[in-house]
């Protein structure tokens, strides 16, 4: 399967992605960051230009700090059910790590009900939040 991964979205793709995410989750932070703190969303599309997966970021308090220091979080990962189990989510997360490194982000966070996916990609468990797991990954900025 040939999938293109990109984080340079045109306005039409961005609106389509917002619709896709809000169909899955009623509430979602804005996909673009006007302050430029976190990277743009990452899109996976097939050769016909159909979105098969996507990932978005947000900024929120880091999990392990009492100071309220902000961290960059993976806010949403969604893969079309027809393309699940084919490595699309893993590749989106890997692309997210690379995109964060380019912005000199030293650590990423995620709150998820699918910790095994992140653990396979060398993320570390930071704690629990209700039924979900908080994981983080230190990014080597070499």
KELO-303281 format. One record per residue: chain; y negated, x negated, z negated of N, C-alpha, C, O, CB in turn. Coordinates in pm, whole numbers, always signed. Glycine has a CB too. Example, Ala and Ser with C-alpha at 12.3 -4.5 7.8 and 13.67 -1.06 7.14 Angstrom:
<pts>
PT  mol     n_y     n_x     n_z    ca_y    ca_x    ca_z     c_y     c_x     c_z     o_y     o_x     o_z    cb_y    cb_x    cb_z
PT    A    +569   -1319    -780    +450   -1230    -780    +330   -1320    -780    +332   -1424    -846    +447   -1131    -905
PT    A    +225   -1285    -708    +106   -1367    -714      -3   -1290    -787    -114   -1341    -804     +60   -1408    -572
</pts>
This chain:
<pts>
PT  mol     n_y     n_x     n_z    ca_y    ca_x    ca_z     c_y     c_x     c_z     o_y     o_x     o_z    cb_y    cb_x    cb_z
PT    A    +118     -85      +0      +0      +0      +0    -123     -89      +0    -132    -183     -79      +0     +96    -122
PT    A    -216     -60     +86    -338    -138     +97    -452     -63     +28    -496     +42     +75    -372    -167    +245
PT    A    -500    -120     -84    -608     -59    -161    -724    -156    -166    -705    -276    -190    -560     -21    -306
PT    A    -844    -106    -145    -966    -185    -155   -1030    -157    -290   -1045     -41    -329   -1065    -152     -37
PT    A   -1067    -263    -362   -1134    -251    -492   -1276    -300    -475   -1299    -410    -425   -1059    -332    -604
PT    A   -1373    -219    -517   -1513    -259    -501   -1599    -201    -612   -1566     -98    -671   -1566    -213    -364
PT    A   -1708    -269    -641   -1801    -218    -741   -1942    -207    -686   -2040    -210    -760   -1802    -307    -865
PT    A   -1950    -194    -558   -2077    -167    -492   -2063     -30    -426   -2013     -18    -314   -2115    -280    -388
PT    A   -2109     +72    -496   -2090    +209    -450   -2218    +262    -388   -2327    +238    -439   -2045    +299    -565
PT    A   -2203    +334    -279   -2320    +400    -222   -2342    +531    -300   -2252    +574    -371   -2302    +428     -67
PT    A   -2459    +594    -287   -2488    +715    -365   -2387    +827    -347   -2358    +900    -442   -2624    +765    -328
PT    A   -2332    +843    -227   -2232    +947    -204   -2106    +920    -284   -2050   +1010    -345   -2199    +958     -55
PT    A   -2061    +795    -283   -1942    +759    -360   -1966    +776    -510   -1877    +820    -583   -1900    +614    -329
PT    A   -2085    +741    -554   -2117    +754    -696   -2113    +901    -739   -2057    +932    -844   -2255    +694    -726
PT    A   -2169    +990    -660   -2164   +1134    -692   -2020   +1185    -691   -1981   +1263    -777   -2250   +1214    -591
PT    A   -1942   +1140    -593   -1802   +1180    -585   -1726   +1130    -709   -1644   +1203    -764   -1738   +1124    -455
PT    A   -1753   +1009    -750   -1688    +953    -868   -1728   +1029    -994   -1643   +1056   -1079   -1723    +804    -882
PT    A   -1855   +1063   -1007   -1899   +1142   -1122   -1828   +1277   -1128   -1785   +1320   -1235   -2051   +1163   -1117
PT    A   -1815   +1343   -1014   -1743   +1470   -1008   -1597   +1452   -1049   -1543   +1533   -1124   -1751   +1532    -868
PT    A   -1534   +1347    -999   -1394   +1320   -1026   -1372   +1296   -1175   -1278   +1349   -1234   -1345   +1199    -945
PT    A   -1459   +1215   -1237   -1446   +1188   -1380   -1474   +1313   -1464   -1401   +1340   -1560   -1542   +1076   -1421
PT    A   -1577   +1389   -1429   -1608   +1507   -1511   -1506   +1618   -1494   -1496   +1705   -1581   -1747   +1559   -1476
PT    A   -1430   +1620   -1385   -1319   +1714   -1373   -1210   +1680   -1473   -1142   +1769   -1524   -1263   +1715   -1230
PT    A   -1193   +1552   -1500   -1091   +1507   -1594   -1139   +1518   -1739   -1064   +1560   -1828   -1052   +1362   -1564
PT    A   -1264   +1480   -1762   -1323   +1482   -1895   -1456   +1557   -1887   -1539   +1528   -1801   -1343   +1337   -1952
PT    A   -1475   +1651   -1976   -1597   +1732   -1973   -1722   +1647   -1993   -1823   +1669   -1926   -1592   +1841   -2081
PT    A   -1715   +1550   -2083   -1832   +1466   -2111   -1804   +1324   -2067   -1693   +1272   -2084   -1868   +1470   -2261
PT    A   -1904   +1262   -2011   -1891   +1123   -1968   -2029   +1059   -1972   -2127   +1119   -1929   -1830   +1114   -1824
PT    A   -2036    +938   -2026   -2163    +865   -2023   -2206    +844   -1880   -2122    +846   -1789   -2151    +730   -2098
PT    A   -2335    +823   -1856   -2379    +795   -1719   -2304    +675   -1662   -2275    +580   -1735   -2532    +770   -1715
PT    A   -2274    +680   -1535   -2195    +573   -1474   -2275    +447   -1449   -2220    +337   -1450   -2135    +621   -1346
PT    A   -2404    +462   -1427   -2487    +344   -1402   -2576    +316   -1521   -2626    +408   -1587   -2573    +364   -1276
PT    A   -2595    +189   -1548   -2672    +143   -1663   -2809     +98   -1615   -2820      -5   -1548   -2598     +27   -1736
PT    A   -2915    +172   -1648   -3049    +133   -1600   -3097      +0   -1656   -3182     -65   -1595   -3148    +241   -1636
PT    A   -3043     -44   -1772   -3084    -172   -1829   -3001    -288   -1775   -3034    -404   -1800   -3073    -167   -1981
PT    A   -2895    -259   -1701   -2813    -364   -1643   -2727    -439   -1743   -2690    -554   -1719   -2900    -460   -1573
PT    A   -2693    -376   -1856   -2612    -441   -1958   -2466    -448   -1916   -2401    -551   -1934   -2624    -367   -2092
PT    A   -2415    -341   -1861   -2275    -341   -1822   -2261    -328   -1671   -2352    -280   -1603   -2200    -226   -1893
PT    A   -2146    -371   -1619   -2126    -369   -1473   -2120    -228   -1415   -2105    -129   -1486   -1997    -442   -1438
PT    A   -2134    -223   -1283   -2121     -96   -1212   -1975     -51   -1213   -1885    -133   -1234   -2173    -109   -1066
PT    A   -1951     +77   -1191   -1812    +126   -1183   -1734     +54   -1073   -1791      +1    -978   -1811    +278   -1156
PT    A   -1604     +52   -1090   -1516      -9    -992   -1434    +102    -927   -1381    +190    -996   -1422    -118   -1057
PT    A   -1426     +98    -798   -1361    +203    -720   -1240    +144    -648   -1246     +33    -594   -1461    +266    -619
PT    A   -1132    +218    -647   -1014    +183    -567   -1000    +292    -462    -991    +410    -495    -882    +169    -657
PT    A    -997    +251    -337    -980    +350    -230    -877    +300    -129    -860    +180    -108   -1115    +379    -161
PT    A    -810    +396     -68    -709    +360     +31    -776    +334    +166    -898    +343    +179    -602    +471     +44
PT    A    -696    +302    +266    -752    +266    +397    -824    +382    +465    -903    +360    +557    -642    +215    +487
PT    A    -796    +504    +421    -867    +621    +477    -999    +648    +406   -1072    +739    +444    -778    +746    +470
PT    A   -1030    +569    +302   -1155    +588    +228   -1145    +690    +116   -1247    +730     +60   -1262    +628    +321
PT    A   -1024    +732     +82   -1003    +827     -27    -997    +753    -160    -927    +652    -172    -874    +909      -4
PT    A   -1069    +803    -259   -1064    +742    -392    -926    +766    -451    -879    +880    -460   -1176    +800    -485
PT    A    -860    +657    -492    -729    +668    -556    -736    +627    -702    -642    +651    -778    -627    +583    -482
PT    A    -845    +564    -743    -862    +523    -881   -1003    +474    -905   -1075    +439    -811    -760    +415    -919
PT    A   -1043    +472   -1031   -1177    +424   -1064   -1183    +386   -1211   -1102    +431   -1293   -1283    +532   -1032
PT    A   -1281    +303   -1243   -1304    +257   -1379   -1455    +252   -1400   -1529    +213   -1310   -1238    +118   -1406
PT    A   -1499    +292   -1519   -1641    +286   -1553   -1658    +224   -1691   -1567    +224   -1773   -1705    +428   -1548
PT    A   -1777    +171   -1715   -1812    +105   -1839   -1918    +184   -1915   -1982    +274   -1860   -1862     -37   -1812
PT    A   -1935    +151   -2042   -2045    +200   -2122   -2077     +97   -2228   -2003      +0   -2246   -2011    +338   -2186
PT    A   -2187    +117   -2296   -2224     +30   -2407   -2223    +113   -2535   -2277    +223   -2539   -2365     -36   -2384
PT    A   -2161     +58   -2639   -2155    +125   -2769   -2134     +18   -2876   -2111     -99   -2844   -2040    +233   -2774
PT    A   -2141     +59   -3001   -2121     -36   -3110   -1983    -100   -3098   -1884     -32   -3074   -2136     +34   -3246
PT    A   -1979    -231   -3116   -1852    -302   -3116   -1769    -253   -3234   -1823    -217   -3338   -1874    -457   -3123
PT    A   -1639    -252   -3218   -1550    -193   -3317   -1543    -270   -3447   -1532    -210   -3554   -1413    -180   -3260
PT    A   -1548    -402   -3440   -1519    -484   -3557   -1642    -539   -3628   -1634    -640   -3697   -1434    -597   -3517
PT    A   -1754    -474   -3611   -1876    -526   -3673   -1943    -420   -3759   -1948    -303   -3723   -1972    -575   -3566
PT    A   -1992    -462   -3871   -2068    -373   -3958   -2216    -372   -3921   -2291    -285   -3965   -2052    -415   -4104
PT    A   -2257    -467   -3840   -2399    -483   -3807   -2448    -383   -3704   -2568    -368   -3683   -2424    -621   -3757
PT    A   -2355    -313   -3638   -2395    -221   -3533   -2419    -293   -3401   -2475    -234   -3308   -2520    -146   -3574
PT    A   -2377    -420   -3392   -2393    -494   -3267   -2326    -417   -3153   -2220    -356   -3172   -2333    -637   -3279
PT    A   -2388    -421   -3038   -2338    -348   -2923   -2232    -428   -2848   -2234    -551   -2846   -2453    -312   -2830
PT    A   -2140    -355   -2787   -2037    -416   -2704   -2024    -338   -2575   -2071    -225   -2565   -1902    -422   -2778
PT    A   -1960    -399   -2479   -1933    -332   -2352   -1791    -279   -2357   -1696    -352   -2388   -1954    -429   -2229
PT    A   -1778    -150   -2328   -1650     -80   -2336   -1609     -29   -2199   -1693     +10   -2118   -1659     +38   -2436
PT    A   -1479     -32   -2173   -1427     +43   -2059   -1428    +189   -2103   -1361    +227   -2199   -1280      -5   -2016
PT    A   -1505    +268   -2034   -1531    +406   -2072   -1430    +504   -2011   -1397    +606   -2071   -1670    +444   -2032
PT    A   -1383    +471   -1892   -1294    +564   -1821   -1211    +486   -1720   -1264    +403   -1646   -1374    +677   -1751
PT    A   -1083    +515   -1718    -993    +466   -1613    -915    +588   -1568    -852    +657   -1648    -896    +348   -1666
PT    A    -919    +613   -1440    -851    +730   -1386    -787    +693   -1253    -851    +635   -1166    -950    +849   -1369
PT    A    -659    +728   -1239    -586    +703   -1114    -529    +837   -1067    -470    +912   -1145    -472    +597   -1134
PT    A    -548    +865    -940    -491    +986    -880    -342    +989    -911    -273    +889    -892    -517    +989    -724
PT    A    -290   +1103    -958    -147   +1111    -994     -52   +1065    -883     +56   +1015    -912    -113   +1252   -1032
PT    A     -91   +1082    -759      -4   +1040    -648      +8    +888    -636     +97    +838    -568     -57   +1097    -517
PT    A     -83    +815    -703     -84    +669    -692     -52    +600    -824     -62    +478    -834    -220    +623    -642
PT    A     -15    +677    -925     +20    +617   -1053    +153    +542   -1043    +238    +574    -960     +28    +725   -1163
PT    A    +168    +442   -1129    +290    +362   -1130    +296    +258   -1019    +401    +198    -995    +408    +451   -1119
PT    A    +184    +236    -951    +179    +140    -841     +86     +22    -869     +54     -55    -779    +134    +210    -715
PT    A     +43      +8    -996     -40    -106   -1034    -189     -86   -1015    -266    -180   -1036      +1    -222    -957
PT    A    -233     +33    -977    -375     +57    -953    -456     +42   -1082    -560     -24   -1082    -397    +197    -892
PT    A    -411    +101   -1191    -484     +91   -1318    -492     -54   -1366    -598     -99   -1410    -417    +178   -1426
PT    A    -382    -127   -1357    -382    -267   -1398    -481    -348   -1314    -555    -431   -1367    -241    -327   -1385
PT    A    -481    -323   -1187    -575    -397   -1099    -719    -359   -1130    -806    -446   -1129    -544    -369    -951
PT    A    -746    -232   -1159    -882    -191   -1197    -926    -264   -1323   -1039    -310   -1332    -889     -39   -1219
PT    A    -837    -274   -1422    -871    -343   -1547    -894    -492   -1521    -988    -550   -1575    -758    -324   -1652
PT    A    -812    -553   -1438    -834    -694   -1402    -968    -713   -1331   -1040    -809   -1357    -721    -745   -1313
PT    A   -1000    -621   -1241   -1129    -626   -1172   -1244    -609   -1271   -1349    -671   -1257   -1136    -518   -1062
PT    A   -1223    -523   -1372   -1327    -502   -1474   -1352    -631   -1551   -1467    -666   -1579   -1285    -389   -1571
PT    A   -1246    -702   -1585   -1261    -828   -1656   -1342    -928   -1573   -1432    -993   -1625   -1122    -888   -1691
PT    A   -1309    -938   -1445   -1382   -1031   -1357   -1529    -990   -1342   -1618   -1075   -1343   -1315   -1037   -1220
PT    A   -1552    -863   -1328   -1689    -813   -1315   -1770    -841   -1442   -1887    -878   -1434   -1689    -662   -1284
PT    A   -1708    -824   -1558   -1775    -852   -1685   -1806   -1001   -1699   -1914   -1038   -1745   -1689    -804   -1803
PT    A   -1712   -1085   -1660   -1735   -1229   -1666   -1857   -1270   -1585   -1936   -1355   -1626   -1612   -1305   -1618
PT    A   -1872   -1209   -1468   -1986   -1241   -1381   -2119   -1206   -1447   -2222   -1262   -1412   -1975   -1167   -1247
PT    A   -2116   -1115   -1543   -2237   -1076   -1617   -2246   -1148   -1752   -2327   -1112   -1837   -2239    -925   -1638
PT    A   -2161   -1248   -1769   -2157   -1328   -1894   -2124   -1244   -2016   -2167   -1274   -2127   -2290   -1397   -1915
PT    A   -2046   -1138   -1996   -1998   -1057   -2107   -1877   -1130   -2165   -1784   -1163   -2092   -1961    -910   -2062
PT    A   -1880   -1154   -2294   -1777   -1236   -2359   -1657   -1157   -2407   -1551   -1214   -2430   -1837   -1310   -2474
PT    A   -1674   -1026   -2423   -1565    -945   -2476   -1576    -802   -2423   -1686    -748   -2410   -1566    -946   -2631
PT    A   -1463    -743   -2392   -1455    -603   -2353   -1377    -526   -2457   -1290    -582   -2525   -1390    -586   -2212
PT    A   -1408    -398   -2470   -1343    -308   -2564   -1291    -187   -2489   -1342    -153   -2382   -1440    -265   -2678
PT    A   -1190    -121   -2545   -1142      +5   -2490   -1082     +89   -2602   -1021     +35   -2695   -1037     -19   -2376
PT    A   -1100    +218   -2594   -1036    +316   -2681    -942    +395   -2591    -986    +458   -2495   -1141    +411   -2756
PT    A    -812    +392   -2622    -717    +450   -2528    -596    +512   -2599    -562    +476   -2711    -670    +345   -2430
PT    A    -534    +605   -2530    -406    +659   -2576    -290    +591   -2503    -174    +628   -2523    -401    +812   -2554
PT    A    -321    +492   -2419    -221    +416   -2345    -231    +266   -2375    -258    +187   -2285    -237    +441   -2193
PT    A    -209    +227   -2500    -227     +84   -2534    -131      -8   -2461    -167    -124   -2436    -209     +65   -2681
PT    A     -13     +37   -2425     +85     -49   -2359     +30    -108   -2229     +58    -223   -2196    +214     +28   -2331
PT    A     -48     -30   -2157    -108     -77   -2032    -193    -201   -2059    -183    -301   -1988    -193     +33   -1967
PT    A    -277    -195   -2161    -367    -305   -2193    -292    -422   -2256    -324    -538   -2230    -477    -258   -2287
PT    A    -193    -393   -2338    -115    -499   -2400     -45    -584   -2294     -33    -706   -2309     -13    -440   -2498
PT    A      +3    -521   -2187     +65    -595   -2075     -34    -689   -2008      +6    -786   -1943    +123    -498   -1972
PT    A    -162    -660   -2023    -266    -740   -1959    -334    -836   -2059    -445    -883   -2034    -371    -648   -1896
PT    A    -266    -862   -2170    -309    -960   -2272    -429    -915   -2356    -504    -999   -2406    -343   -1089   -2205
PT    A    -448    -786   -2371    -548    -735   -2462    -488    -736   -2603    -366    -738   -2619    -596    -591   -2421
PT    A    -574    -735   -2703    -530    -739   -2842    -570    -610   -2914    -679    -556   -2890    -591    -862   -2915
PT    A    -484    -560   -2999    -515    -442   -3078    -618    -479   -3184    -601    -576   -3258    -387    -382   -3144
PT    A    -725    -402   -3190    -830    -424   -3288    -820    -323   -3402    -867    -351   -3513    -968    -415   -3223
PT    A    -761    -208   -3376    -748    -106   -3479    -714     +29   -3419    -678     +41   -3302    -876     -96   -3560
PT    A    -727    +130   -3502    -698    +266   -3458    -820    +353   -3484    -900    +328   -3573    -574    +323   -3531
PT    A    -831    +456   -3403    -936    +556   -3419    -869    +691   -3395    -856    +736   -3281   -1058    +532   -3320
PT    A    -826    +754   -3502    -750    +877   -3488    -616    +848   -3423    -544    +757   -3465    -828    +982   -3408
PT    A    -584    +924   -3320    -457    +905   -3249    -465    +796   -3142    -364    +760   -3082    -415   +1035   -3184
PT    A    -585    +743   -3119    -604    +643   -3015    -605    +501   -3072    -619    +481   -3193    -735    +669   -2940
PT    A    -591    +405   -2983    -590    +264   -3020    -713    +198   -2962    -752    +223   -2848    -460    +194   -2970
PT    A    -776    +112   -3042    -887     +30   -2996    -831    -108   -2965    -763    -169   -3048   -1004     +23   -3103
PT    A    -860    -157   -2845    -818    -291   -2805    -939    -368   -2755   -1040    -309   -2716    -708    -284   -2696
PT    A    -926    -499   -2759   -1034    -582   -2705    -974    -701   -2631    -857    -735   -2648   -1129    -630   -2818
PT    A   -1056    -762   -2550   -1014    -883   -2480   -1130    -980   -2476   -1239    -948   -2426    -964    -851   -2337
PT    A   -1104   -1098   -2529   -1201   -1208   -2518   -1194   -1260   -2376   -1086   -1286   -2324   -1173   -1324   -2623
PT    A   -1309   -1275   -2314   -1313   -1319   -2175   -1352   -1466   -2169   -1454   -1507   -2225   -1412   -1234   -2093
PT    A   -1271   -1543   -2102   -1299   -1684   -2082   -1403   -1695   -1973   -1376   -1658   -1858   -1170   -1765   -2047
PT    A   -1521   -1747   -2005   -1630   -1748   -1911   -1641   -1878   -1830   -1746   -1906   -1773   -1759   -1724   -1983
PT    A   -1535   -1956   -1826   -1542   -2084   -1753   -1588   -2070   -1615   -1598   -2169   -1543   -1411   -2149   -1751
</pts>
